[in-house]
Amino acid sequence: MKHTPEHSGSGQIHPCAKCNLPPTKEGHDGCLGTLDTSIVMNACCGHGNTEYAYIQYWDSSCIRGDEAATEINNLMWGKDK
């Protein structure tokens, strides 16, 4: 069974529905890898649907959707927020 956005979640155990990369050994989405843990508490790539993408920060604030997908891309490539 391919994991879809609806079935993906914390502690991911299946490949991403979009990129087909397996999760990291820590359980993060394979296409995200490990984002800077001094910035991000947890995140989801959306698995091909940006509606499901999110980033939760240590102050408990959260961004979702296209804003999260853009910020994930910036964090992955080392760009400042």
C-alpha positions as CSV (number, residue, x, y, z in Angstrom):
1,M,0.0,0.0,0.0
2,K,1.4,3.4,-0.9
3,H,1.0,5.9,1.9
4,T,-1.2,8.8,0.8
5,P,-1.3,12.2,2.5
6,E,-4.5,11.1,4.4
7,H,-2.6,8.1,5.9
8,S,0.7,9.7,6.6
9,G,1.6,11.1,9.9
10,S,4.0,11.4,12.7
11,G,6.4,8.5,12.8
12,Q,6.1,7.9,9.1
13,I,6.9,4.3,8.2
14,H,6.2,4.3,4.4
15,P,7.8,6.1,1.4
16,C,6.4,9.5,0.6
17,A,3.5,9.3,-1.8
18,K,5.1,12.0,-4.0
19,C,8.9,11.5,-4.1
20,N,8.8,7.8,-3.1
21,L,11.8,8.3,-0.7
22,P,11.7,6.2,2.5
23,P,11.6,8.0,5.8
24,T,14.8,8.8,7.5
25,K,16.0,6.7,10.4
26,E,14.5,9.3,12.7
27,G,11.1,8.9,11.0
28,H,11.1,12.2,9.1
29,D,9.7,12.4,5.5
30,G,12.4,11.3,3.2
31,C,12.1,14.3,0.9
32,L,12.5,16.6,3.9
33,G,15.3,14.9,5.7
34,T,16.0,16.4,9.0
35,L,15.2,20.1,9.1
36,D,17.1,22.4,11.5
37,T,15.9,21.2,14.9
38,S,16.7,24.5,16.5
39,I,14.0,26.0,14.3
40,V,11.5,23.3,13.6
41,M,9.7,21.0,16.1
42,N,8.0,18.9,13.4
43,A,7.0,19.2,9.8
44,C,5.3,17.4,6.9
45,C,6.0,17.8,3.2
46,G,2.3,17.2,2.3
47,H,3.2,14.1,0.3
48,G,2.3,15.7,-3.0
49,N,-0.5,17.9,-1.7
50,T,0.6,21.2,-0.2
51,E,-2.8,21.4,1.5
52,Y,-1.4,18.8,4.0
53,A,2.1,20.5,4.4
54,Y,2.9,22.1,7.8
55,I,5.7,23.3,10.0
56,Q,5.3,23.5,13.8
57,Y,7.9,25.7,15.5
58,W,9.1,25.4,19.1
59,D,6.9,28.3,20.2
60,S,4.0,26.1,19.2
61,S,3.1,28.3,16.2
62,C,2.3,26.5,13.0
63,I,2.1,27.4,9.3
64,R,0.3,25.3,6.8
65,G,-0.3,24.8,3.1
66,D,1.6,26.8,0.5
67,E,3.2,28.9,3.1
68,A,4.6,25.8,4.8
69,A,5.7,24.3,1.5
70,T,7.6,27.5,0.6
71,E,9.3,27.6,4.0
72,I,10.2,23.9,3.9
73,N,11.9,24.6,0.6
74,N,13.8,27.6,2.1
75,L,14.9,25.6,5.1
76,M,16.0,22.7,3.0
77,W,18.3,24.9,0.9
78,G,19.6,26.9,3.9
79,K,17.9,30.2,3.1
80,D,17.0,32.6,5.9
81,K,13.4,32.8,7.0
